[in-house]
Amino acid sequence: MARLDLTFEDIYKLVSDFLGLGTSPSGDNLTKVKNIVYRAYRQFLYPIHPATNRRHIWSFLRKSFFVYTKDGIWKYQLPLDFDTIIGNPQYGDQEPYGPLIKVTPDDILVKRALSTTQDFPSEYALYPVSTDPELGTMWEIWLWPEPDAGSSLSFSYNVSPQKPSATTDVILGGPLAAETILEIAYAIAEIQEENTTGVHGDLANKLLTQMILSDTNSVPDTLGRLTLNGNVWSPRLGSVRHGTGDVYAGETDTCRE
């Protein structure tokens, strides 16, 4: 059964036809319609939430990552598609340590120059290792103190999407996302090529707003379990679970985005 997703080629051919360039653009016309789709894709991937006026992070651009520390190793490579971290790294449920605190790479280098202490890491920094013209910036996570044993750290991060290039590349986000990107592309084409604004700008904004609000409602209310002084704190419930298994309701706010 065929899927309803649109490919990169599907979208730029529709934009080409919209501009009266036919459905098989070539040469300068092909470059033009591809660039319009790239602009539309970027605007879709990095939208502003209509209620908060802040950047909205799509749920389909989030991934989880686990760092398994080793004795004496304080630098760990992050995935090639890493963009930004969400929250702070946390230990597994079996380890009674709180979330790590983010510091600068210079902070960790200064501390390492003063001492090579080994213990369970309590601080971390993100360091751009190199910038590749094709892959973009590659990142490492640095830990302090230097780990003295194996443990598991986990966190979520935002993905840096790859630029579609092959005709068969599928647009991220599903069928509705593809329709939204298409409308954004139509709106860009109208302004760029015809110096006018039409119904496509309004429709693009409407679809994008609907997608953002729907995506916001699908985000979990909790970011996971936190530990404080050996106790487990549930951000969703605002409670502390002591070693006895008893739960005490707290007055803390729930953790939401």
Steps between C-alpha positions, in 0.01 A plus 500: 500500500638839401557762769368856492840657575640736240858474378733788431435451129122498546511840668739681267310369194175637646668835565636500145154434360356772726744751346410390148837332440358155435539184706848411371714805576865504399799733508440835669131423549584181691745689720237769562222266613737292715619813680139603564429158654817523712385837635155359576651195670720716724207718598299190587778332700570808716162665562395745771230381738200736459426504875851539643684679216784256559642238268291184495690170504316231305454171684614307193836678523571362848709195578634332811869426552687292758858555612663198661795638693830320542768534763732789411313610185357853521428579133220329305391552140141607444288383203570661163145639490531670842380861504410609855447319828163487675527517877811360671646146498363276774622179658299181487242417767744274684756775560423754776645807331329816378501638146828641376549877495598669177822705500731635232784298346745751651362424849582133459845567352587727793389238753696229320809720509467528877408138571422173322241395756308182420144452620145488366472799261283786624570754223511490122584723207425481129798559274498544120775265386510601135290643221471289188368673185268206433415372848499833684621542858592182689473505879649335807369491855766560767453374857631618837619343721663239279298176532651239730258223404245400241157660522214597269401856417205585279354814347287617210621721221374689198594358165674709235307392187688418182439705188290302250681446172396170343169507316374218721583670833183512712415822680508460879184533707252294299233585239360807677850641538556455128176684422604782733844527337337504158274791600798687646685442172203633302493811719875554452464449124222758483706764679833418336391446142173689471550771765156435642336334798203270463300238684798266534670712766189492720449128441865427580475691829175321588644152432823579683314629805277191507804272480684685777202490737441131428868421548507696827214291637684178411810588707518305832424693818808359673866502411571188704619417852742717693696404809574729791724379780415140425124563479302484180299805399224471243469824300149404391369427847713749690577237763796332664535123524724405789695180535215356706272515197277765657387790283471848643310763303700813443418859417723508189372590158480242228772507236354609173638668194 
